[in-house]
Amino acid sequence: QVQLVESGGGLVQAGGSLRLSCAASGRIFSINVMGWYRQAPGKQREVVATITSGGSTNYADSVKGRFTISRDNAKNTVYLQMNSLKSEDSAVYYCNADVDTIIRRDDYWGQGTQVTVSS
């Protein structure tokens, strides 16, 4: 089994910053792509940013220049630094990881962490 545990969400004023962390644990052989997604009330879950094991990144247009995704492969951890936050960034943020275990390759999700940006 693999678990993803997120931390770092909270309430922040518009223009402020937050840093999310997501640590993967369990019977992990390797982790391929890791990413952050978000879901606002009444909306579909959307991708925010992804990062490969080699460090290649992709961002949603809405967060480019404001958010930075990074990872520590030795710690099986992915981070999301969020700057210049806007009210429209308010959502539940979910961590995702494409994990190779000894037995199989699967997609895993964290439990989500709430980010609320007040205007």
TORLO-782420 format. One line per 2 residues: number of its first residue (from 1); their letters; for each residue z, y, x of C-alpha. Coordinates in nm, 4 decimals, padded with zeros to 6 digits. Layout:
// residues N
NUM = A = Z/Y/X  ...
***
This chain:
// residues 119
1 = QV = 00.0000/00.0000/00.0000  -00.0677/00.3584/00.1007
3 = QL = 00.1229/00.6639/-00.0166  00.0252/01.0297/00.0054
5 = VE = 00.3083/01.2812/-00.0196  00.2309/01.6503/-00.0620
7 = SG = 00.4566/01.9457/00.0035  00.4394/02.3213/00.0335
9 = GG = 00.3460/02.4380/-00.3138  00.5289/02.7134/-00.4956
11 = LV = 00.5123/03.0606/-00.6433  00.3553/03.3425/-00.4452
13 = QA = 00.2300/03.6907/-00.5207  -00.1388/03.7701/-00.5111
15 = GG = -00.2471/03.8389/-00.1551  00.0168/03.6095/-00.0154
17 = SL = -00.0084/03.2816/00.1736  00.1009/02.9210/00.1360
19 = RL = 00.0572/02.6140/00.3515  00.0232/02.2728/00.1926
21 = SC = 00.0869/01.9493/00.3782  00.0013/01.5913/00.2885
23 = AA = 00.1291/01.2949/00.4857  -00.0159/00.9480/00.4454
25 = SG = 00.1953/00.6421/00.5124  00.1723/00.2675/00.4695
27 = RI = -00.0544/-00.0041/00.6012  -00.3140/00.2318/00.7439
29 = FS = -00.5774/00.1204/00.9925  -00.7724/00.4459/00.9884
31 = IN = -00.8370/00.7430/00.7621  -01.1874/00.8716/00.7117
33 = VM = -01.2305/01.1854/00.5015  -00.9215/01.3724/00.3822
35 = GW = -00.9349/01.6516/00.1339  -00.7689/01.8856/-00.1091
37 = YR = -00.8614/01.9154/-00.4745  -00.7173/02.1287/-00.7502
39 = QA = -00.6970/02.1248/-01.1266  -00.6108/02.4230/-01.3416
41 = PG = -00.5026/02.3844/-01.7060  -00.7987/02.3054/-01.9284
43 = KQ = -01.0346/02.2627/-01.6340  -01.1770/01.9699/-01.4432
45 = RE = -01.0464/01.8722/-01.1033  -01.2534/02.0388/-00.8327
47 = VV = -01.2849/01.9963/-00.4599  -01.1295/02.2702/-00.2487
49 = AT = -01.1899/02.1484/00.1058  -01.2556/01.8295/00.2988
51 = IT = -01.2279/01.7276/00.6618  -01.3609/01.4231/00.8458
53 = SG = -01.1735/01.2299/01.1111  -01.3868/01.4141/01.3655
55 = GS = -01.2863/01.7520/01.2304  -01.5971/01.8532/01.0358
57 = TN = -01.5007/02.0658/00.7377  -01.6461/02.1712/00.4048
59 = YA = -01.5153/02.4312/00.1629  -01.5744/02.5328/-00.1928
61 = DS = -01.7503/02.8686/-00.2061  -01.4553/03.0190/-00.3904
63 = VK = -01.2175/02.9628/-00.0967  -01.4413/03.0158/00.2048
65 = GR = -01.2924/03.2667/00.4454  -00.9485/03.2412/00.2833
67 = FT = -00.8468/02.8743/00.3131  -00.8424/02.6568/00.6239
69 = IS = -00.8154/02.2783/00.6226  -00.6924/02.0912/00.9287
71 = RD = -00.5533/01.7500/01.0117  -00.3359/01.5731/01.2643
73 = NA = -00.4810/01.2258/01.3053  -00.1798/01.1030/01.5027
75 = KN = 00.0455/01.1910/01.2080  -00.2018/01.0941/00.9320
77 = TV = -00.1442/01.4407/00.7903  -00.3764/01.7004/00.6420
79 = YL = -00.2945/02.0660/00.5914  -00.4325/02.3485/00.3804
81 = QM = -00.3563/02.7022/00.4915  -00.4176/02.9341/00.1984
83 = NS = -00.4383/03.3077/00.2628  -00.5265/03.6034/00.0425
85 = LK = -00.4331/03.4034/-00.2624  -00.5661/03.5079/-00.6006
87 = SE = -00.4421/03.4353/-00.9498  -00.7438/03.2089/-01.0020
89 = DS = -00.6154/02.9851/-00.7207  -00.3262/02.8800/-00.9457
91 = AV = -00.3513/02.5073/-01.0088  -00.2051/02.1703/-00.9245
93 = YY = -00.3320/02.0794/-00.5786  -00.3962/01.7147/-00.4975
95 = CN = -00.4412/01.5502/-00.1612  -00.7038/01.2788/-00.1255
97 = AD = -00.7703/01.0306/00.1530  -01.0343/00.7661/00.2157
99 = VD = -00.8282/00.4988/00.3884  -00.9110/00.1790/00.5721
101 = TI = -00.6254/-00.0694/00.5547  -00.6299/-00.4067/00.7234
103 = IR = -00.7707/-00.5584/00.4035  -00.9913/-00.3019/00.2357
105 = RD = -01.1109/00.0551/00.2088  -00.9829/00.2626/-00.0819
107 = DY = -00.9463/00.6145/-00.2154  -00.5884/00.7418/-00.2525
109 = WG = -00.4379/01.0444/-00.4253  -00.1117/01.2291/-00.3904
111 = QG = 00.1078/01.3187/-00.6841  00.0066/01.6847/-00.6808
113 = TQ = 00.1875/02.0052/-00.5952  00.1900/02.3160/-00.8118
115 = VT = 00.0611/02.6443/-00.6720  00.1190/02.9521/-00.8860
117 = VS = -00.0138/03.2915/-00.7845  00.1282/03.5867/-00.9739
119 = S = -00.0787/03.9004/-01.0120
***
